[in-house]
Amino acid sequence: MKSINLLITVGLGLLMTSCVQKTTPQKVVYLLDVSGVKNIETVGMRGADSPLSWETDLPMTAVVKDSLYRTEVTYITGYKVTEVKFTVNGNFELQNQENRKIRFDEKQAITEIKAVFNQIK
Protein backbone atom coordinates (compact mmCIF):
# COMPACT_ATOMS: atom_id res chain seq x y z
CA MET A 1 0.00 0.00 0.00
CA LYS A 2 2.85 2.36 0.83
CA SER A 3 4.50 1.64 -2.51
CA ILE A 4 1.27 2.51 -4.38
CA ASN A 5 0.97 5.80 -2.48
CA LEU A 6 4.63 6.53 -3.23
CA LEU A 7 4.09 5.84 -6.95
CA ILE A 8 1.01 8.09 -7.04
CA THR A 9 2.89 10.87 -5.23
CA VAL A 10 5.88 10.61 -7.58
CA GLY A 11 3.57 10.51 -10.62
CA LEU A 12 1.67 13.61 -9.50
CA GLY A 13 4.95 15.37 -8.77
CA LEU A 14 6.19 14.64 -12.28
CA LEU A 15 2.94 15.90 -13.80
CA MET A 16 3.12 19.16 -11.86
CA THR A 17 6.71 19.79 -12.93
CA SER A 18 6.07 18.81 -16.54
CA CYS A 19 7.75 20.65 -19.36
CA VAL A 20 6.33 24.14 -19.77
CA GLN A 21 7.45 26.19 -22.74
CA LYS A 22 9.19 29.46 -21.98
CA THR A 23 7.14 32.39 -23.25
CA THR A 24 8.72 35.31 -25.05
CA PRO A 25 7.37 38.41 -26.79
CA GLN A 26 7.01 37.95 -30.55
CA LYS A 27 6.40 41.23 -32.41
CA VAL A 28 4.87 40.95 -35.89
CA VAL A 29 4.28 43.80 -38.34
CA TYR A 30 1.52 42.94 -40.81
CA LEU A 31 1.25 44.79 -44.14
CA LEU A 32 -1.85 43.97 -46.18
CA ASP A 33 -2.42 44.90 -49.81
CA VAL A 34 -6.15 45.35 -50.46
CA SER A 35 -5.84 47.16 -53.79
CA GLY A 36 -7.93 44.49 -55.53
CA VAL A 37 -10.92 45.01 -53.22
CA LYS A 38 -13.74 47.52 -53.85
CA ASN A 39 -15.86 49.52 -51.37
CA ILE A 40 -13.55 49.20 -48.37
CA GLU A 41 -14.97 50.47 -45.09
CA THR A 42 -12.88 48.53 -42.55
CA VAL A 43 -9.80 46.35 -42.68
CA GLY A 44 -8.80 44.08 -39.81
CA MET A 45 -7.45 40.74 -38.80
CA ARG A 46 -8.37 37.86 -36.54
CA GLY A 47 -6.31 35.04 -35.16
CA ALA A 48 -5.72 32.08 -32.93
CA ASP A 49 -3.51 33.64 -30.27
CA SER A 50 -3.96 36.57 -27.89
CA PRO A 51 -4.18 39.50 -28.38
CA LEU A 52 -6.08 38.37 -31.49
CA SER A 53 -9.25 36.31 -31.46
CA TRP A 54 -11.56 34.72 -34.01
CA GLU A 55 -14.51 36.68 -32.60
CA THR A 56 -13.57 40.33 -33.24
CA ASP A 57 -11.39 42.25 -35.67
CA LEU A 58 -8.17 43.95 -34.68
CA PRO A 59 -8.40 47.10 -36.84
CA MET A 60 -5.63 47.81 -39.32
CA THR A 61 -4.53 51.36 -40.14
CA ALA A 62 -4.41 52.73 -43.67
CA VAL A 63 -0.92 53.50 -44.94
CA VAL A 64 -2.37 54.19 -48.40
CA LYS A 65 -6.19 54.40 -48.25
CA ASP A 66 -7.96 51.56 -50.10
CA SER A 67 -4.60 50.01 -50.95
CA LEU A 68 -2.17 49.24 -48.10
CA TYR A 69 -2.98 48.64 -44.41
CA ARG A 70 -0.71 47.98 -41.44
CA THR A 71 -0.82 46.80 -37.85
CA GLU A 72 1.61 45.54 -35.22
CA VAL A 73 0.86 42.65 -32.90
CA THR A 74 2.96 41.48 -29.98
CA TYR A 75 2.27 37.92 -28.93
CA ILE A 76 3.52 36.55 -25.60
CA THR A 77 3.95 32.90 -26.50
CA GLY A 78 6.10 29.82 -26.36
CA TYR A 79 5.04 28.78 -29.85
CA LYS A 80 6.92 29.48 -33.08
CA VAL A 81 3.81 29.71 -35.27
CA THR A 82 0.40 31.35 -35.12
CA GLU A 83 -2.61 31.43 -37.45
CA VAL A 84 -4.44 34.48 -38.80
CA LYS A 85 -6.92 35.64 -41.42
CA PHE A 86 -7.54 39.17 -42.63
CA THR A 87 -10.97 40.77 -42.93
CA VAL A 88 -12.44 43.51 -45.09
CA ASN A 89 -15.76 44.98 -43.97
CA GLY A 90 -15.92 42.16 -41.38
CA ASN A 91 -15.72 39.40 -44.02
CA PHE A 92 -12.99 36.77 -43.76
CA GLU A 93 -10.57 36.17 -46.60
CA LEU A 94 -9.78 32.68 -47.91
CA GLN A 95 -13.27 31.28 -47.28
CA ASN A 96 -13.21 27.47 -46.90
CA GLN A 97 -9.40 27.49 -46.99
CA GLU A 98 -6.80 27.03 -44.29
CA ASN A 99 -5.72 29.95 -42.13
CA ARG A 100 -2.48 31.77 -42.85
CA LYS A 101 0.35 30.21 -40.85
CA ILE A 102 2.71 32.87 -39.52
CA ARG A 103 6.15 31.62 -38.50
CA PHE A 104 7.95 33.93 -36.07
CA ASP A 105 11.43 35.00 -37.17
CA GLU A 106 13.75 33.57 -34.51
CA LYS A 107 16.78 35.56 -35.73
CA GLN A 108 15.13 39.00 -35.73
CA ALA A 109 13.30 40.91 -32.99
CA ILE A 110 10.48 41.69 -35.43
CA THR A 111 8.76 39.48 -37.98
CA GLU A 112 7.36 41.33 -41.02
CA ILE A 113 4.52 39.79 -43.00
CA LYS A 114 3.51 41.18 -46.40
CA ALA A 115 0.23 39.74 -47.67
CA VAL A 116 -2.35 40.31 -50.37
CA PHE A 117 -5.99 40.01 -49.28
CA ASN A 118 -7.54 36.69 -50.29
CA GLN A 119 -4.32 35.39 -51.89
CA ILE A 120 -1.71 32.91 -50.70
CA LYS A 121 1.73 32.96 -52.34
C-alpha positions as CSV (number, residue, x, y, z in Angstrom):
1,M,0.0,0.0,0.0
2,K,2.9,2.4,0.8
3,S,4.5,1.6,-2.5
4,I,1.3,2.5,-4.4
5,N,1.0,5.8,-2.5
6,L,4.6,6.5,-3.2
7,L,4.1,5.8,-7.0
8,I,1.0,8.1,-7.0
9,T,2.9,10.9,-5.2
10,V,5.9,10.6,-7.6
11,G,3.6,10.5,-10.6
12,L,1.7,13.6,-9.5
13,G,4.9,15.4,-8.8
14,L,6.2,14.6,-12.3
15,L,2.9,15.9,-13.8
16,M,3.1,19.2,-11.9
17,T,6.7,19.8,-12.9
18,S,6.1,18.8,-16.5
19,C,7.8,20.7,-19.4
20,V,6.3,24.1,-19.8
21,Q,7.5,26.2,-22.7
22,K,9.2,29.5,-22.0
23,T,7.1,32.4,-23.2
24,T,8.7,35.3,-25.0
25,P,7.4,38.4,-26.8
26,Q,7.0,37.9,-30.6
27,K,6.4,41.2,-32.4
28,V,4.9,40.9,-35.9
29,V,4.3,43.8,-38.3
30,Y,1.5,42.9,-40.8
31,L,1.3,44.8,-44.1
32,L,-1.9,44.0,-46.2
33,D,-2.4,44.9,-49.8
34,V,-6.2,45.3,-50.5
35,S,-5.8,47.2,-53.8
36,G,-7.9,44.5,-55.5
37,V,-10.9,45.0,-53.2
38,K,-13.7,47.5,-53.8
39,N,-15.9,49.5,-51.4
40,I,-13.5,49.2,-48.4
41,E,-15.0,50.5,-45.1
42,T,-12.9,48.5,-42.6
43,V,-9.8,46.3,-42.7
44,G,-8.8,44.1,-39.8
45,M,-7.5,40.7,-38.8
46,R,-8.4,37.9,-36.5
47,G,-6.3,35.0,-35.2
48,A,-5.7,32.1,-32.9
49,D,-3.5,33.6,-30.3
50,S,-4.0,36.6,-27.9
51,P,-4.2,39.5,-28.4
52,L,-6.1,38.4,-31.5
53,S,-9.2,36.3,-31.5
54,W,-11.6,34.7,-34.0
55,E,-14.5,36.7,-32.6
56,T,-13.6,40.3,-33.2
57,D,-11.4,42.3,-35.7
58,L,-8.2,44.0,-34.7
59,P,-8.4,47.1,-36.8
60,M,-5.6,47.8,-39.3
61,T,-4.5,51.4,-40.1
62,A,-4.4,52.7,-43.7
63,V,-0.9,53.5,-44.9
64,V,-2.4,54.2,-48.4
65,K,-6.2,54.4,-48.2
66,D,-8.0,51.6,-50.1
67,S,-4.6,50.0,-51.0
68,L,-2.2,49.2,-48.1
69,Y,-3.0,48.6,-44.4
70,R,-0.7,48.0,-41.4
71,T,-0.8,46.8,-37.8
72,E,1.6,45.5,-35.2
73,V,0.9,42.6,-32.9
74,T,3.0,41.5,-30.0
75,Y,2.3,37.9,-28.9
76,I,3.5,36.5,-25.6
77,T,4.0,32.9,-26.5
78,G,6.1,29.8,-26.4
79,Y,5.0,28.8,-29.8
80,K,6.9,29.5,-33.1
81,V,3.8,29.7,-35.3
82,T,0.4,31.3,-35.1
83,E,-2.6,31.4,-37.5
84,V,-4.4,34.5,-38.8
85,K,-6.9,35.6,-41.4
86,F,-7.5,39.2,-42.6
87,T,-11.0,40.8,-42.9
88,V,-12.4,43.5,-45.1
89,N,-15.8,45.0,-44.0
90,G,-15.9,42.2,-41.4
91,N,-15.7,39.4,-44.0
92,F,-13.0,36.8,-43.8
93,E,-10.6,36.2,-46.6
94,L,-9.8,32.7,-47.9
95,Q,-13.3,31.3,-47.3
96,N,-13.2,27.5,-46.9
97,Q,-9.4,27.5,-47.0
98,E,-6.8,27.0,-44.3
99,N,-5.7,29.9,-42.1
100,R,-2.5,31.8,-42.9
101,K,0.4,30.2,-40.9
102,I,2.7,32.9,-39.5
103,R,6.1,31.6,-38.5
104,F,8.0,33.9,-36.1
105,D,11.4,35.0,-37.2
106,E,13.8,33.6,-34.5
107,K,16.8,35.6,-35.7
108,Q,15.1,39.0,-35.7
109,A,13.3,40.9,-33.0
110,I,10.5,41.7,-35.4
111,T,8.8,39.5,-38.0
112,E,7.4,41.3,-41.0
113,I,4.5,39.8,-43.0
114,K,3.5,41.2,-46.4
115,A,0.2,39.7,-47.7
116,V,-2.4,40.3,-50.4
117,F,-6.0,40.0,-49.3
118,N,-7.5,36.7,-50.3
119,Q,-4.3,35.4,-51.9
120,I,-1.7,32.9,-50.7
121,K,1.7,33.0,-52.3
